[in-house]
Each structure stands twice: as structure tokens, then as C-alpha cells.
Amino acid sequence: MLLQDRVAFVTGAGSGIGRAGALALAAEGALVIVTDLDETRAAAVAGDIAAQGGQAEASGLDVTDDAALSEAITGAAARHGRLDILHSHAGIQIPGPLEGVTPEQMDASWRLNVRSHFVAARAAMPLMKAQGRGSIIITSSNSGVQYDREMIAYATTKHAVIAMTRQIAVDYARFNVRCNALCPGFIDTPFNDGFERQMGGRKALERYVAQSIPMGRWGTPEEIAHGIVFLASDQSAFMTGHALVIDGAECL
């Protein structure tokens, strides 16, 4: 197994990509701390991991609560004696152009899509430095390497995530702590609600996917989970500061 005896902490793991990633990390031998704003969903994912023979813990977590987020990460490391993988995944998608997004909505996007990742990485870094290794994965989006129409809050924050990831990577590479950004394209999960509303409904979004993505289809959470395992494991041991785009060539 690629992640035998490693400890992974995942935010936003109650559904979609976060859930698929947690399951995949556990299937490769990691003990996974599954967290989500909805504690019931986190518990369900941990139950699925256990049912498949893996190891998991679950808890509710609001990643916009700095103290709670930091304490959850340091507490997990204290309980298990180490922290090898942080997948900071929780995020929000607020659609709209400049005049359609309020300052409050931009602040909400920044708190979830950038600041929470900063706080999580800041809590994990001293733990990983002390043990001489670690992998931090921060979820951005292919919206972080291109510009969506009328998505100012989302595109701005996702670009910022990649810049932050690269800065962390170059500052901490000498400590053997890697930091990479995960950049999914259109994956068929409820997270696409913002794009769906912006485009005028599910059918319009499906037409966009069919016509604008060169592979002509949605990605699956499981396909993104393969990328998560790759970034978490020694398969990517010489990779840091990278934005791993998995989007069926949509951004090209």
C-alpha cells in the first residue's frame, strides 16, 4: 500500500471529491481524519471507510473557525503521533460578475477558499517539519489557471490558492514538506450549483460540458481521488509547488 501507517487529515470530506479522496487515501493504508461542516456526513464517510477495512475518525469542523481548525489538526497529530498528509479541500462557489457579487460574498469566498487553507497549512507545517516529511494538498480548481465568465469571486480566490501553494512550496522544500495544488475541472457533484445557476440550469450546464470539454464529459470524483493519492504518496516525492490540473483539457 502506498500510504501504509500514514495519518491524513481531510477537510470538506463529507461528499464529492473530499469523500472520494478520503476513501482512496484509506484504501492505500492511511488512517484518515474525516472532517466536514456536517458532522453526520463526516461520520457516514468514516463508516464507509471502516466497512471497507480501513481506519478513520470523523468530526464536524467549521474551517472558518481558526482556532477550531488549528486545534483539530494539532489534536489529530497528538493522538496519533504524526501527521503525514493534509488535504485542505473545503471551499465555496459564489457566482457572479463584479457588480453581481457583494463585498460580503467576496469575503466569504476569501475566508473559505484561501484563508482556511492558510490556517490549515500553518497548523500542519510545524508538525511536518518536526518529523522531516509531509504532503500538503490544497484544493484550487482549473478556474485557478483560467478565467471563467462571471465568476469573479471564485476565479480570484482559486488563482490566489495556487500562488499561496507555490509560495509555501518554495519556502519549505528544504524541510522535505511538499505543497501542491489540486485543480479539478467539471466533476459531477453538487458543488457545481453556482455554475449551474449561472448557466441557466442543469441542461445548459450539461451542454457546456459536452461542447467545451475536449473529452466531452464530466470527470468523476474517483478520477480526482487518483490525483489526491498521487500527491499524497511518494509517487510524487520530487514534486512540489505544482498545480495538478485534471479537467479533460477544458483549460487548454
HELIX and SHEET records of a PDB file:
HELIX    1   1 GLY A   16  ALA A   27  1                                  12    
HELIX    2   2 GLU A   39  ALA A   51  1                                  13    
HELIX    3   3 ASP A   66  HIS A   80  1                                  15    
HELIX    4   4 LEU A   98  GLY A  100  5                                   3    
HELIX    5   5 PRO A  103  TRP A  110  1                                   8    
HELIX    6   6 ARG A  111  ARG A  115  3                                   5    
HELIX    7   7 SER A  116  GLN A  131  1                                  16    
HELIX    8   8 ASN A  142  GLY A  144  5                                   3    
HELIX    9   9 ILE A  152  TYR A  172  1                                  21    
HELIX   10  10 ALA A  173  PHE A  175  5                                   3    
HELIX   11  11 PRO A  190  ASN A  192  5                                   3    
HELIX   12  12 ASP A  193  MET A  199  1                                   7    
HELIX   13  13 ARG A  202  SER A  212  1                                  11    
HELIX   14  14 PRO A  221  ALA A  232  1                                  12    
HELIX   15  15 ASP A  234  SER A  236  5                                   3    
SHEET    1   A 7 GLN A  55  GLY A  60  0                                        
SHEET    2   A 7 LEU A  31  ASP A  36  1                                        
SHEET    3   A 7 VAL A   7  VAL A  10  1                                        
SHEET    4   A 7 ILE A  85  SER A  88  1                                        
SHEET    5   A 7 GLY A 134  THR A 139  1                                        
SHEET    6   A 7 VAL A 177  PRO A 184  1                                        
SHEET    7   A 7 ALA A 243  ILE A 246  1                                        
END                                                                             
